[in-house]
Amino acid sequence: MVSVVATRYAKALLDVVIERRSSVEPAAALAQLRVVEQLIEASPELRNVLLSPAVPPARKRAVITRIIEASGGGTLSRSVRNFIFVVIDHRRVAEFASIVAAFEMLLDQHLGFVRADVTTARPLEAAQQAGLETEISRVAGKKAKLKYSIEPELIAGAVARIGSTVYDGSVRGQLDRLRLKLARG
C-alpha cells in the first residue's frame, strides 16, 4: 500500500518531469528511480548508511552518487538526482520503494492508463494476455496495464481487479455463487 507521504513525494516529482521545460522524460525518470530502488534493495550496507541518522546527509548524497556511477546504471538526470537528494535529506529513504510505486501509479493516471490486477489459476500465454488486456481496456474505457499473479485455488479462469471493482470469471467464483444460490433454496 502506498502511503500519503509517498504519494506527496511522487506527485512533486511528477510535477517536475511533466513540465514542458523538463530535461527528462517521465518514463526515463521512472527507469532511473527503479535503478536506485534496486541498488538500495540489493545492498543492506547501503540501506543502513542511508537510513542512519549518524551519517550526515552530504555524505549520504556522495555515497549514493558514487554507487550509481560505479554500478553501470548510467547517470541520473538532474531532476531525479535532486529528488533523491531531497528524499535523503528529509530522511524518507525507508519509503523509497513506496515513493517509486506511487510515482508509477500517478504517471499511469497522467498518461491515461488504468491499472488492473489479474489473478489466474495458471500462467497465461502471450496471446491470452493480449486478449485479456484488450477486453479489460474495453471495459475500463482506458488503456489497461495489467499486473499478473497466479493462484491455483481459482481452478480455472481469471479474476480482474480494476480499482475497487472485481470481475470474477474463475471457476472457484462460479462454484461459490452456485453454492450460495443453492443454499438460498
C-alpha positions in Angstrom: 0.0 0.0 0.0 1.2 3.4 -0.9 1.4 6.0 1.9 0.2 9.5 1.8 3.8 10.8 2.3 5.0 8.6 -0.6 2.2 10.0 -2.8 3.2 13.6 -1.9 6.8 13.0 -2.9 5.8 11.2 -6.0 3.4 14.0 -7.0 6.1 16.5 -6.5 8.5 14.6 -8.9 5.7 14.0 -11.4 5.0 17.8 -11.5 8.7 18.4 -12.3 9.1 15.8 -15.0 5.9 16.5 -16.9 6.7 20.2 -17.1 7.4 21.3 -20.7 10.9 22.5 -19.8 11.8 19.2 -18.1 15.1 17.7 -19.2 13.9 14.1 -18.5 11.0 12.1 -20.0 8.6 10.7 -17.3 9.4 7.1 -18.4 13.1 7.7 -18.2 12.6 9.2 -14.7 10.7 6.1 -13.6 13.5 3.9 -15.0 16.1 5.9 -13.1 14.1 5.6 -9.9 13.9 1.9 -10.3 17.7 1.6 -10.7 18.2 3.4 -7.5 15.5 1.4 -5.8 17.2 -1.9 -6.9 20.6 -0.6 -5.7 19.1 0.2 -2.2 17.3 -3.2 -2.0 20.3 -5.2 -3.2 22.7 -3.7 -0.6 21.8 -3.9 3.1 25.0 -1.9 3.8 23.9 1.0 1.5 20.4 0.9 3.0 21.9 1.1 6.5 24.1 4.0 5.6 21.1 5.9 4.0 18.9 5.2 7.0 21.4 6.0 9.7 21.0 9.3 11.4 24.7 9.2 12.3 25.7 9.7 8.7 25.4 13.3 7.6 23.1 13.9 4.5 26.0 15.3 2.5 27.9 12.0 3.0 24.8 10.0 2.1 24.4 12.0 -1.2 28.1 11.4 -2.1 27.8 7.7 -1.4 24.6 7.2 -3.5 26.1 9.2 -6.3 29.3 7.2 -6.4 27.5 3.9 -6.2 25.1 4.8 -9.0 28.0 5.8 -11.2 30.0 2.7 -10.3 27.1 0.3 -10.8 26.8 1.0 -14.5 23.3 2.1 -14.0 24.1 5.2 -16.0 23.8 8.7 -14.9 20.8 10.2 -13.3 19.1 13.2 -14.8 19.4 16.3 -12.7 15.8 16.3 -11.7 15.9 12.7 -10.5 19.2 13.2 -8.7 17.9 16.3 -6.9 14.7 14.4 -6.0 16.8 11.5 -4.5 18.8 14.1 -2.5 15.6 15.6 -1.1 14.4 12.1 -0.1 17.7 11.5 1.6 17.8 15.0 3.3 14.2 14.5 4.6 15.0 11.0 5.9 12.4 9.3 3.7 14.7 6.6 2.3 12.7 3.9 4.2 9.8 4.8 2.0 11.7 5.0 -1.3 10.1 1.8 -2.8 6.6 3.2 -1.9 7.5 6.5 -3.5 8.6 4.8 -6.7 5.3 2.8 -6.7 3.3 5.9 -6.2 5.2 7.7 -8.9 4.4 4.9 -11.4 0.7 4.9 -10.4 0.5 8.7 -10.8 2.4 8.6 -14.1 -0.1 5.9 -15.4 -3.0 8.1 -14.4 -1.4 11.1 -16.1 -0.9 9.1 -19.3 -4.4 7.8 -19.3 -3.8 4.2 -18.2 -5.9 2.2 -15.9 -4.1 -0.4 -13.7 -5.7 -3.9 -13.2 -4.5 -6.8 -11.1 -5.3 -10.1 -12.8 -5.1 -13.4 -10.9 -5.2 -16.6 -12.9 -5.1 -20.3 -12.0 -2.0 -20.8 -14.2 0.3 -18.6 -16.3 -1.3 -17.2 -19.5 0.2 -17.4 -22.9 1.1 -14.1 -24.7 -2.0 -14.3 -26.9 -4.2 -14.8 -23.9 -2.6 -11.9 -22.1 -3.1 -9.7 -25.1 -6.8 -10.7 -25.4 -7.3 -10.1 -21.7 -5.6 -6.7 -21.9 -7.8 -5.7 -24.9 -11.0 -6.8 -23.1 -10.1 -5.0 -19.8 -9.2 -1.9 -21.8 -12.6 -2.0 -23.4 -14.5 -2.5 -20.1 -12.5 0.2 -18.4 -12.7 2.7 -21.3 -8.9 3.3 -21.0 -5.7 1.5 -22.0 -5.1 -1.1 -19.3 -1.8 -2.0 -17.7 -2.1 -5.5 -16.2 -0.2 -7.0 -13.3 -0.5 -10.8 -13.2 -0.4 -13.2 -10.3 -1.0 -16.9 -10.0 -3.4 -18.5 -7.6 -4.0 -22.2 -8.3 -7.1 -22.3 -6.0 -9.1 -20.5 -8.7 -9.2 -23.8 -10.5 -9.5 -22.1 -13.9 -10.4 -18.7 -15.3 -9.4 -15.3 -14.0 -10.2 -12.6 -11.5 -9.5 -9.0 -12.5 -9.5 -6.1 -10.1 -9.7 -2.5 -11.5 -9.7 -0.1 -8.6 -12.3 -1.4 -6.2 -14.3 -3.3 -8.9 -13.7 -7.0 -9.1 -14.6 -9.1 -12.2 -14.6 -12.8 -11.2 -14.6 -15.2 -14.1 -13.0 -18.0 -12.1 -14.4 -21.5 -11.7 -14.0 -21.1 -7.9 -16.1 -17.9 -8.1 -18.8 -19.6 -10.2 -18.9 -22.5 -7.7 -19.2 -20.1 -4.8 -22.1 -18.3 -6.5 -23.8 -21.6 -7.3 -23.3 -22.8 -3.6 -25.0 -19.5 -2.4 -27.8 -19.9 -4.8 -28.5 -23.5 -3.8 -28.3 -22.6 -0.1 -31.0 -19.9 -0.5 -33.3 -22.5 -1.8 
